[in-house]
């Protein structure tokens, strides 16, 4: 699952599947990070932002993982600003 979501493959997943993924462990940061990665790979930074922000509100055991999410969130924000120009 993780590999599919992060691969950038153009796999279509419906929102109910993504909600189900999150419901498997709603307190685990990685389900939100993975869902953000899915939208990021689909060139939907506006959707990814919310999931990355939620992931950052969860317990993240390693600083490197947290930094990775912060960097992806920042990239999404930059992409959104470029699209508005």
mmCIF file of the C-alpha atoms, coordinates in Angstrom:
data_MODEL
# 
_entry.id   MODEL 
# 
loop_
_atom_site.group_PDB 
_atom_site.id 
_atom_site.type_symbol 
_atom_site.label_atom_id 
_atom_site.label_alt_id 
_atom_site.label_comp_id 
_atom_site.label_asym_id 
_atom_site.label_entity_id 
_atom_site.label_seq_id 
_atom_site.pdbx_PDB_ins_code 
_atom_site.Cartn_x 
_atom_site.Cartn_y 
_atom_site.Cartn_z 
_atom_site.occupancy 
_atom_site.B_iso_or_equiv 
_atom_site.pdbx_formal_charge 
_atom_site.auth_seq_id 
_atom_site.auth_comp_id 
_atom_site.auth_asym_id 
_atom_site.auth_atom_id 
_atom_site.pdbx_PDB_model_num 
ATOM 1  C CA . UNK A 1 1  ? 0.000   0.000  0.000   1.00 0.00 ? 1  UNK A CA 1 
ATOM 2  C CA . UNK A 1 2  ? 2.694   2.447  1.004   1.00 0.00 ? 2  UNK A CA 1 
ATOM 3  C CA . UNK A 1 3  ? 4.607   1.786  -2.202  1.00 0.00 ? 3  UNK A CA 1 
ATOM 4  C CA . UNK A 1 4  ? 1.529   2.379  -4.360  1.00 0.00 ? 4  UNK A CA 1 
ATOM 5  C CA . UNK A 1 5  ? 0.677   5.655  -2.653  1.00 0.00 ? 5  UNK A CA 1 
ATOM 6  C CA . UNK A 1 6  ? 4.222   6.990  -2.794  1.00 0.00 ? 6  UNK A CA 1 
ATOM 7  C CA . UNK A 1 7  ? 5.169   5.650  -6.212  1.00 0.00 ? 7  UNK A CA 1 
ATOM 8  C CA . UNK A 1 8  ? 3.558   8.426  -8.180  1.00 0.00 ? 8  UNK A CA 1 
ATOM 9  C CA . UNK A 1 9  ? 1.673   5.782  -10.142 1.00 0.00 ? 9  UNK A CA 1 
ATOM 10 C CA . UNK A 1 10 ? -1.526  7.159  -11.548 1.00 0.00 ? 10 UNK A CA 1 
ATOM 11 C CA . UNK A 1 11 ? -3.635  4.731  -9.561  1.00 0.00 ? 11 UNK A CA 1 
ATOM 12 C CA . UNK A 1 12 ? -7.101  6.095  -8.927  1.00 0.00 ? 12 UNK A CA 1 
ATOM 13 C CA . UNK A 1 13 ? -8.312  5.579  -5.407  1.00 0.00 ? 13 UNK A CA 1 
ATOM 14 C CA . UNK A 1 14 ? -11.710 6.791  -4.435  1.00 0.00 ? 14 UNK A CA 1 
ATOM 15 C CA . UNK A 1 15 ? -12.168 8.944  -1.403  1.00 0.00 ? 15 UNK A CA 1 
ATOM 16 C CA . UNK A 1 16 ? -14.033 6.217  0.477   1.00 0.00 ? 16 UNK A CA 1 
ATOM 17 C CA . UNK A 1 17 ? -10.953 3.989  0.225   1.00 0.00 ? 17 UNK A CA 1 
ATOM 18 C CA . UNK A 1 18 ? -8.759  6.800  1.553   1.00 0.00 ? 18 UNK A CA 1 
ATOM 19 C CA . UNK A 1 19 ? -11.197 7.437  4.425   1.00 0.00 ? 19 UNK A CA 1 
ATOM 20 C CA . UNK A 1 20 ? -11.106 3.727  5.215   1.00 0.00 ? 20 UNK A CA 1 
ATOM 21 C CA . UNK A 1 21 ? -7.304  3.806  5.228   1.00 0.00 ? 21 UNK A CA 1 
ATOM 22 C CA . UNK A 1 22 ? -7.354  6.657  7.725   1.00 0.00 ? 22 UNK A CA 1 
ATOM 23 C CA . UNK A 1 23 ? -9.961  4.921  9.876   1.00 0.00 ? 23 UNK A CA 1 
ATOM 24 C CA . UNK A 1 24 ? -7.635  1.932  10.338  1.00 0.00 ? 24 UNK A CA 1 
ATOM 25 C CA . UNK A 1 25 ? -5.523  4.025  12.693  1.00 0.00 ? 25 UNK A CA 1 
ATOM 26 C CA . UNK A 1 26 ? -6.633  7.664  12.884  1.00 0.00 ? 26 UNK A CA 1 
ATOM 27 C CA . UNK A 1 27 ? -4.008  8.608  15.464  1.00 0.00 ? 27 UNK A CA 1 
ATOM 28 C CA . UNK A 1 28 ? -1.078  7.372  13.335  1.00 0.00 ? 28 UNK A CA 1 
ATOM 29 C CA . UNK A 1 29 ? 0.619   10.183 11.441  1.00 0.00 ? 29 UNK A CA 1 
ATOM 30 C CA . UNK A 1 30 ? 1.607   7.968  8.539   1.00 0.00 ? 30 UNK A CA 1 
ATOM 31 C CA . UNK A 1 31 ? -1.925  7.334  7.258   1.00 0.00 ? 31 UNK A CA 1 
ATOM 32 C CA . UNK A 1 32 ? -2.298  11.093 6.787   1.00 0.00 ? 32 UNK A CA 1 
ATOM 33 C CA . UNK A 1 33 ? 1.164   11.436 5.324   1.00 0.00 ? 33 UNK A CA 1 
ATOM 34 C CA . UNK A 1 34 ? 0.460   8.625  2.835   1.00 0.00 ? 34 UNK A CA 1 
ATOM 35 C CA . UNK A 1 35 ? -2.855  10.161 1.845   1.00 0.00 ? 35 UNK A CA 1 
ATOM 36 C CA . UNK A 1 36 ? -1.102  13.491 1.367   1.00 0.00 ? 36 UNK A CA 1 
ATOM 37 C CA . UNK A 1 37 ? 1.501   11.732 -0.778  1.00 0.00 ? 37 UNK A CA 1 
ATOM 38 C CA . UNK A 1 38 ? -1.266  10.277 -2.927  1.00 0.00 ? 38 UNK A CA 1 
ATOM 39 C CA . UNK A 1 39 ? -2.744  13.708 -3.631  1.00 0.00 ? 39 UNK A CA 1 
ATOM 40 C CA . UNK A 1 40 ? 0.737   15.199 -4.062  1.00 0.00 ? 40 UNK A CA 1 
ATOM 41 C CA . UNK A 1 41 ? 1.546   12.578 -6.723  1.00 0.00 ? 41 UNK A CA 1 
ATOM 42 C CA . UNK A 1 42 ? -1.777  13.349 -8.425  1.00 0.00 ? 42 UNK A CA 1 
ATOM 43 C CA . UNK A 1 43 ? -0.783  17.023 -8.668  1.00 0.00 ? 43 UNK A CA 1 
ATOM 44 C CA . UNK A 1 44 ? -3.475  18.048 -6.178  1.00 0.00 ? 44 UNK A CA 1 
ATOM 45 C CA . UNK A 1 45 ? -1.496  20.108 -3.671  1.00 0.00 ? 45 UNK A CA 1 
ATOM 46 C CA . UNK A 1 46 ? -4.619  21.739 -2.276  1.00 0.00 ? 46 UNK A CA 1 
ATOM 47 C CA . UNK A 1 47 ? -5.865  18.332 -1.076  1.00 0.00 ? 47 UNK A CA 1 
ATOM 48 C CA . UNK A 1 48 ? -2.432  17.195 0.097   1.00 0.00 ? 48 UNK A CA 1 
ATOM 49 C CA . UNK A 1 49 ? -1.953  20.236 2.340   1.00 0.00 ? 49 UNK A CA 1 
ATOM 50 C CA . UNK A 1 50 ? -4.750  19.279 4.728   1.00 0.00 ? 50 UNK A CA 1 
ATOM 51 C CA . UNK A 1 51 ? -3.474  15.749 5.154   1.00 0.00 ? 51 UNK A CA 1 
ATOM 52 C CA . UNK A 1 52 ? 0.095   16.883 5.756   1.00 0.00 ? 52 UNK A CA 1 
ATOM 53 C CA . UNK A 1 53 ? -1.095  19.395 8.346   1.00 0.00 ? 53 UNK A CA 1 
ATOM 54 C CA . UNK A 1 54 ? -3.089  16.702 10.123  1.00 0.00 ? 54 UNK A CA 1 
ATOM 55 C CA . UNK A 1 55 ? -0.067  14.378 10.065  1.00 0.00 ? 55 UNK A CA 1 
ATOM 56 C CA . UNK A 1 56 ? 1.999   17.091 11.756  1.00 0.00 ? 56 UNK A CA 1 
ATOM 57 C CA . UNK A 1 57 ? -0.528  17.273 14.606  1.00 0.00 ? 57 UNK A CA 1 
ATOM 58 C CA . UNK A 1 58 ? 0.067   13.584 15.406  1.00 0.00 ? 58 UNK A CA 1 
ATOM 59 C CA . UNK A 1 59 ? 2.972   12.037 17.276  1.00 0.00 ? 59 UNK A CA 1 
ATOM 60 C CA . UNK A 1 60 ? 5.871   11.571 14.856  1.00 0.00 ? 60 UNK A CA 1 
ATOM 61 C CA . UNK A 1 61 ? 8.654   9.501  16.420  1.00 0.00 ? 61 UNK A CA 1 
ATOM 62 C CA . UNK A 1 62 ? 11.530  10.569 14.194  1.00 0.00 ? 62 UNK A CA 1 
ATOM 63 C CA . UNK A 1 63 ? 12.574  14.113 13.398  1.00 0.00 ? 63 UNK A CA 1 
ATOM 64 C CA . UNK A 1 64 ? 13.541  13.059 9.868   1.00 0.00 ? 64 UNK A CA 1 
ATOM 65 C CA . UNK A 1 65 ? 9.965   11.894 9.159   1.00 0.00 ? 65 UNK A CA 1 
ATOM 66 C CA . UNK A 1 66 ? 8.559   15.138 10.529  1.00 0.00 ? 66 UNK A CA 1 
ATOM 67 C CA . UNK A 1 67 ? 10.987  17.195 8.452   1.00 0.00 ? 67 UNK A CA 1 
ATOM 68 C CA . UNK A 1 68 ? 10.032  15.243 5.333   1.00 0.00 ? 68 UNK A CA 1 
ATOM 69 C CA . UNK A 1 69 ? 6.347   16.086 5.855   1.00 0.00 ? 69 UNK A CA 1 
ATOM 70 C CA . UNK A 1 70 ? 7.171   19.742 6.498   1.00 0.00 ? 70 UNK A CA 1 
ATOM 71 C CA . UNK A 1 71 ? 9.147   19.888 3.236   1.00 0.00 ? 71 UNK A CA 1 
ATOM 72 C CA . UNK A 1 72 ? 6.300   18.335 1.246   1.00 0.00 ? 72 UNK A CA 1 
ATOM 73 C CA . UNK A 1 73 ? 3.819   20.721 2.849   1.00 0.00 ? 73 UNK A CA 1 
ATOM 74 C CA . UNK A 1 74 ? 6.020   23.689 1.935   1.00 0.00 ? 74 UNK A CA 1 
ATOM 75 C CA . UNK A 1 75 ? 6.304   22.420 -1.639  1.00 0.00 ? 75 UNK A CA 1 
ATOM 76 C CA . UNK A 1 76 ? 2.516   22.140 -1.882  1.00 0.00 ? 76 UNK A CA 1 
ATOM 77 C CA . UNK A 1 77 ? 2.110   25.714 -0.677  1.00 0.00 ? 77 UNK A CA 1 
ATOM 78 C CA . UNK A 1 78 ? 4.642   26.943 -3.259  1.00 0.00 ? 78 UNK A CA 1 
ATOM 79 C CA . UNK A 1 79 ? 2.848   24.992 -6.020  1.00 0.00 ? 79 UNK A CA 1 
ATOM 80 C CA . UNK A 1 80 ? -0.488  26.526 -5.041  1.00 0.00 ? 80 UNK A CA 1 
ATOM 81 C CA . UNK A 1 81 ? 0.974   30.039 -5.124  1.00 0.00 ? 81 UNK A CA 1 
ATOM 82 C CA . UNK A 1 82 ? 2.448   29.396 -8.583  1.00 0.00 ? 82 UNK A CA 1 
ATOM 83 C CA . UNK A 1 83 ? -0.895  28.172 -9.863  1.00 0.00 ? 83 UNK A CA 1 
ATOM 84 C CA . UNK A 1 84 ? -2.559  31.390 -8.731  1.00 0.00 ? 84 UNK A CA 1 
ATOM 85 C CA . UNK A 1 85 ? -0.117  33.538 -10.742 1.00 0.00 ? 85 UNK A CA 1 
# 
